[in-house]
């Protein structure tokens, strides 16, 4: 499954309205300007991938959500810089993320 925006991917939930993105295989989230995920209010898992989770953006990538990932987590930018705020890195290591694979951070150039 791919979620793609020319500008910003912004994901939100609330106590009464969960955000759910569930892929049997890989889940790719690409926001060319940024990715901003804040989906930690509802107890259901917001982002679930049976395979890898790929976050791709030219700008900032931030996330605070329940993640379940069957494979690797890859964070990529194509501007030469990895721009992560503490919340994504912290959530990868916390109870909010269940994963079976590795974490990878990449820069790539067109």
MDAnalysis code that builds the backbone (N, CA, C; Angstrom):
import MDAnalysis as mda
import numpy as np

u = mda.Universe.empty(330, n_residues=110, atom_resindex=np.repeat(np.arange(110), 3), trajectory=True)
u.add_TopologyAttr("name", ["N", "CA", "C"] * 110)
u.add_TopologyAttr("resid", np.arange(1, 111))
u.add_TopologyAttr("resname", ["UNK", "UNK", "UNK", "UNK", "UNK", "UNK", "UNK", "UNK", "UNK", "UNK", "UNK", "UNK", "UNK", "UNK", "UNK", "UNK", "UNK", "UNK", "UNK", "UNK", "UNK", "UNK", "UNK", "UNK", "UNK", "UNK", "UNK", "UNK", "UNK", "UNK", "UNK", "UNK", "UNK", "UNK", "UNK", "UNK", "UNK", "UNK", "UNK", "UNK", "UNK", "UNK", "UNK", "UNK", "UNK", "UNK", "UNK", "UNK", "UNK", "UNK", "UNK", "UNK", "UNK", "UNK", "UNK", "UNK", "UNK", "UNK", "UNK", "UNK", "UNK", "UNK", "UNK", "UNK", "UNK", "UNK", "UNK", "UNK", "UNK", "UNK", "UNK", "UNK", "UNK", "UNK", "UNK", "UNK", "UNK", "UNK", "UNK", "UNK", "UNK", "UNK", "UNK", "UNK", "UNK", "UNK", "UNK", "UNK", "UNK", "UNK", "UNK", "UNK", "UNK", "UNK", "UNK", "UNK", "UNK", "UNK", "UNK", "UNK", "UNK", "UNK", "UNK", "UNK", "UNK", "UNK", "UNK", "UNK", "UNK", "UNK"])
u.atoms.positions = np.array([
    [0.844, -1.154, 0.000],
    [0.000, 0.000, 0.000],
    [0.900, 1.230, 0.000],
    [0.501, 2.237, -0.754],
    [1.263, 3.473, -0.825],
    [0.367, 4.663, -0.521],
    [0.802, 5.509, 0.414],
    [0.167, 6.801, 0.669],
    [1.151, 7.849, 0.172],
    [0.744, 8.660, -0.812],
    [1.678, 9.593, -1.440],
    [1.038, 10.962, -1.599],
    [1.827, 12.017, -1.268],
    [1.362, 13.394, -1.435],
    [2.461, 14.210, -2.083],
    [2.084, 15.124, -2.967],
    [3.049, 16.034, -3.567],
    [3.593, 17.005, -2.523],
    [2.804, 17.283, -1.495],
    [3.212, 18.230, -0.467],
    [3.464, 17.474, 0.838],
    [2.529, 17.494, 1.759],
    [2.715, 16.927, 3.091],
    [1.713, 15.816, 3.358],
    [2.204, 14.727, 3.910],
    [1.326, 13.697, 4.477],
    [1.113, 14.087, 5.930],
    [-0.137, 14.293, 6.316],
    [-0.462, 14.603, 7.699],
    [-1.494, 13.590, 8.161],
    [-1.155, 12.838, 9.192],
    [-2.028, 11.789, 9.721],
    [-2.380, 12.150, 11.155],
    [-3.680, 12.135, 11.469],
    [-4.169, 12.445, 12.804],
    [-5.251, 11.445, 13.204],
    [-5.403, 11.265, 14.510],
    [-6.514, 10.495, 15.035],
    [-7.085, 11.234, 16.242],
    [-8.113, 10.647, 16.862],
    [-8.660, 11.168, 18.105],
    [-9.118, 9.973, 18.930],
    [-9.566, 10.229, 20.133],
    [-10.053, 9.138, 20.974],
    [-11.234, 8.412, 20.345],
    [-12.050, 9.127, 19.594],
    [-13.254, 8.534, 19.014],
    [-13.115, 8.190, 17.532],
    [-12.064, 8.659, 16.880],
    [-11.887, 8.416, 15.443],
    [-10.454, 7.956, 15.164],
    [-10.247, 6.625, 15.075],
    [-8.895, 6.135, 14.809],
    [-8.483, 6.371, 13.361],
    [-7.178, 6.511, 13.135],
    [-6.634, 6.448, 11.782],
    [-6.060, 5.057, 11.639],
    [-6.423, 4.355, 10.557],
    [-5.924, 3.004, 10.341],
    [-5.394, 2.868, 8.922],
    [-4.136, 2.448, 8.795],
    [-3.553, 2.086, 7.508],
    [-2.932, 0.712, 7.707],
    [-3.547, -0.296, 7.092],
    [-3.101, -1.677, 7.282],
    [-2.771, -2.293, 5.937],
    [-1.523, -2.745, 5.816],
    [-1.070, -3.376, 4.574],
    [-0.607, -4.797, 4.890],
    [-1.037, -5.740, 4.078],
    [-0.582, -7.119, 4.257],
    [0.911, -7.247, 3.973],
    [1.380, -6.442, 3.041],
    [2.804, -6.472, 2.671],
    [3.446, -5.156, 3.100],
    [4.158, -4.500, 2.199],
    [4.877, -3.268, 2.523],
    [3.937, -2.070, 2.587],
    [4.283, -1.123, 3.453],
    [3.561, 0.142, 3.566],
    [4.552, 1.260, 3.269],
    [4.254, 2.053, 2.247],
    [5.109, 3.166, 1.838],
    [4.345, 4.458, 2.084],
    [4.955, 5.371, 2.828],
    [4.366, 6.690, 3.072],
    [5.344, 7.714, 2.531],
    [4.898, 8.470, 1.517],
    [5.766, 9.463, 0.882],
    [5.068, 10.807, 0.839],
    [5.670, 11.784, 1.496],
    [5.225, 13.173, 1.440],
    [6.396, 13.989, 0.934],
    [6.305, 14.525, -0.260],
    [7.459, 15.174, -0.875],
    [7.997, 16.342, -0.050],
    [7.132, 17.081, 0.666],
    [7.594, 18.187, 1.507],
    [7.834, 17.749, 2.946],
    [6.975, 16.869, 3.489],
    [7.159, 16.374, 4.849],
    [6.169, 15.253, 5.144],
    [6.457, 14.546, 6.219],
    [5.542, 13.548, 6.770],
    [5.354, 13.906, 8.235],
    [4.092, 14.047, 8.649],
    [3.787, 14.414, 10.019],
    [2.700, 13.476, 10.520],
    [3.073, 12.563, 11.416],
    [2.148, 11.555, 11.928],
    [1.944, 11.797, 13.420],
    [0.703, 12.020, 13.812],
    [0.335, 12.158, 15.211],
    [-0.950, 11.365, 15.406],
    [-0.800, 10.082, 15.672],
    [-1.944, 9.180, 15.774],
    [-1.730, 8.243, 16.955],
    [-1.651, 8.857, 18.130],
    [-1.372, 8.103, 19.343],
    [-2.512, 8.214, 20.349],
    [-3.594, 8.891, 19.955],
    [-4.708, 9.114, 20.874],
    [-5.619, 7.910, 21.005],
    [-5.856, 7.208, 19.906],
    [-6.744, 6.055, 19.900],
    [-5.938, 4.794, 20.196],
    [-6.473, 3.854, 20.962],
    [-5.689, 2.666, 21.334],
    [-5.429, 1.676, 20.191],
    [-6.156, 1.778, 19.085],
    [-5.911, 0.870, 17.959],
    [-4.602, 1.221, 17.267],
    [-3.984, 0.214, 16.665],
    [-2.748, 0.420, 15.914],
    [-3.057, 1.262, 14.685],
    [-2.347, 2.383, 14.529],
    [-2.599, 3.295, 13.416],
    [-1.970, 2.786, 12.128],
    [-0.716, 2.356, 12.190],
    [0.031, 1.937, 11.001],
    [0.502, 0.506, 11.184],
    [0.022, -0.359, 10.309],
    [0.362, -1.769, 10.405],
    [0.830, -2.269, 9.051],
    [1.987, -2.903, 9.053],
    [2.569, -3.416, 7.824],
    [3.022, -4.855, 8.051],
    [2.570, -5.767, 7.188],
    [3.035, -7.146, 7.264],
    [4.464, -7.280, 6.793],
    [4.911, -6.315, 5.993],
    [6.287, -6.290, 5.488],
    [7.010, -5.076, 6.035],
    [7.672, -4.347, 5.138],
    [8.472, -3.187, 5.522],
    [7.631, -1.917, 5.601],
    [8.095, -0.971, 6.413],
    [7.532, 0.374, 6.464],
    [8.582, 1.318, 5.914],
    [8.242, 2.055, 4.849],
    [9.147, 3.024, 4.232],
    [8.552, 4.416, 4.361],
    [9.300, 5.311, 5.006],
    [8.915, 6.713, 5.124],
    [9.869, 7.518, 4.255],
    [9.329, 8.252, 3.269],
    [10.146, 8.948, 2.279],
    [9.692, 10.396, 2.184],
    [10.641, 11.350, 2.307],
    [10.305, 12.763, 2.195],
    [11.539, 13.590, 1.899],
    [11.346, 14.723, 1.222],
    [12.412, 15.710, 1.037],
    [12.617, 16.533, 2.300],
    [11.598, 16.599, 3.154],
    [11.640, 17.453, 4.337],
    [11.644, 16.649, 5.621],
    [11.083, 17.245, 6.660],
    [11.051, 16.616, 7.972],
    [10.121, 15.414, 7.984],
    [10.512, 14.426, 8.762],
    [9.699, 13.238, 8.996],
    [9.517, 13.137, 10.502],
    [8.264, 13.242, 10.952],
    [7.993, 13.117, 12.379],
    [6.843, 12.148, 12.572],
    [6.904, 11.408, 13.665],
    [5.860, 10.433, 13.913],
    [5.699, 10.100, 15.372],
    [4.467, 10.040, 15.792],
    [4.110, 9.592, 17.121],
    [2.819, 8.809, 16.947],
    [2.947, 7.484, 16.905],
    [1.795, 6.638, 16.622],
    [2.086, 5.218, 17.077],
    [1.029, 4.414, 17.100],
    [1.199, 2.975, 17.307],
    [1.583, 2.369, 15.959],
    [2.730, 1.673, 15.901],
    [3.193, 1.014, 14.689],
    [3.320, -0.486, 14.967],
    [2.919, -1.313, 14.005],
    [3.234, -2.739, 14.017],
    [3.815, -3.044, 12.651],
    [5.068, -3.491, 12.629],
    [5.787, -3.690, 11.375],
    [6.375, -5.093, 11.353],
    [6.058, -5.852, 10.292],
    [6.564, -7.212, 10.171],
    [7.983, -7.291, 9.648],
    [8.462, -6.210, 9.046],
    [9.798, -6.211, 8.448],
    [10.632, -5.061, 8.954],
    [11.333, -4.401, 8.041],
    [12.244, -3.319, 8.371],
    [11.546, -1.964, 8.316],
    [12.107, -0.991, 9.038],
    [11.695, 0.402, 8.956],
    [12.797, 1.143, 8.218],
    [12.440, 1.816, 7.117],
    [13.404, 2.593, 6.350],
    [12.926, 4.030, 6.272],
    [13.802, 4.962, 6.640],
    [13.511, 6.385, 6.558],
    [14.466, 6.973, 5.532],
    [13.921, 7.578, 4.460],
    [14.747, 8.069, 3.360],
    [14.386, 9.494, 2.999],
    [15.408, 10.260, 2.604],
    [15.191, 11.576, 2.012],
    [15.966, 11.618, 0.704],
    [15.572, 12.506, -0.193],
    [16.351, 12.639, -1.426],
    [17.013, 14.006, -1.512],
    [17.125, 14.697, -0.364],
    [17.830, 15.978, -0.367],
    [19.204, 15.869, 0.293],
    [19.618, 14.653, 0.619],
    [20.947, 14.442, 1.172],
    [21.031, 14.477, 2.676],
    [19.962, 14.832, 3.356],
    [19.974, 14.924, 4.806],
    [18.905, 14.018, 5.392],
    [19.230, 13.388, 6.494],
    [18.223, 12.674, 7.266],
    [17.720, 13.656, 8.308],
    [16.446, 13.997, 8.252],
    [15.903, 14.948, 9.209],
    [14.821, 14.259, 10.015],
    [15.219, 13.733, 11.154],
    [14.299, 13.058, 12.059],
    [14.186, 13.872, 13.324],
    [12.972, 14.016, 13.821],
    [12.877, 14.590, 15.156],
    [12.888, 13.445, 16.153],
    [12.983, 13.756, 17.422],
    [13.125, 12.720, 18.433],
    [11.951, 11.781, 18.530],
    [10.748, 12.222, 18.129],
    [9.580, 11.387, 18.360],
    [9.575, 10.127, 17.516],
    [10.002, 10.195, 16.270],
    [10.027, 8.974, 15.457],
    [11.080, 8.023, 15.970],
    [12.280, 8.524, 16.229],
    [13.345, 7.669, 16.717],
    [12.975, 7.062, 18.057],
    [12.357, 7.838, 18.934],
    [11.955, 7.325, 20.237],
    [10.881, 6.263, 20.102],
    [9.913, 6.492, 19.208],
    [8.818, 5.535, 19.088],
    [9.298, 4.214, 18.509],
    [10.341, 4.250, 17.689],
    [10.880, 3.011, 17.151],
    [11.418, 2.145, 18.276],
    [11.903, 2.761, 19.340],
    [12.476, 2.029, 20.451],
    [11.498, 1.793, 21.599],
    [10.281, 2.302, 21.498],
    [9.387, 2.244, 22.641],
    [8.331, 1.166, 22.483],
    [7.465, 1.095, 23.468],
    [6.397, 0.113, 23.485],
    [5.395, 0.320, 22.369],
    [5.362, 1.490, 21.755],
    [4.349, 1.785, 20.741],
    [4.658, 1.130, 19.402],
    [5.845, 0.556, 19.258],
    [6.234, -0.069, 18.000],
    [6.545, -1.539, 18.215],
    [5.926, -2.371, 17.403],
    [6.283, -3.778, 17.368],
    [6.876, -4.041, 15.999],
    [8.097, -4.558, 15.965],
    [8.730, -4.786, 14.675],
    [9.562, -6.057, 14.721],
    [9.718, -6.671, 13.555],
    [10.516, -7.877, 13.435],
    [11.828, -7.634, 12.718],
    [11.986, -6.491, 12.074],
    [13.162, -6.247, 11.235],
    [14.075, -5.176, 11.791],
    [14.850, -4.577, 10.894],
    [15.851, -3.587, 11.235],
    [15.336, -2.179, 10.975],
    [16.073, -1.199, 11.504],
    [15.862, 0.205, 11.198],
    [16.940, 0.639, 10.228],
    [16.567, 1.415, 9.198],
    [17.537, 1.929, 8.241],
    [17.200, 3.376, 7.939],
    [18.241, 4.217, 7.856],
    [18.077, 5.613, 7.505],
    [18.938, 5.871, 6.272],
    [18.340, 6.379, 5.198],
    [19.031, 6.556, 3.927],
    [18.853, 7.968, 3.396],
    [19.842, 8.404, 2.647],
    [19.693, 9.551, 1.770],
    [19.878, 9.049, 0.353],
    [19.114, 9.574, -0.567],
    [19.287, 9.197, -1.964],
    [19.157, 10.437, -2.819],
    [19.751, 10.392, -3.966],
    [19.722, 11.533, -4.872],
    [19.133, 11.089, -6.206],
    [18.338, 11.981, -6.804],
    [17.720, 11.674, -8.093],
    [18.749, 11.723, -9.178],
])
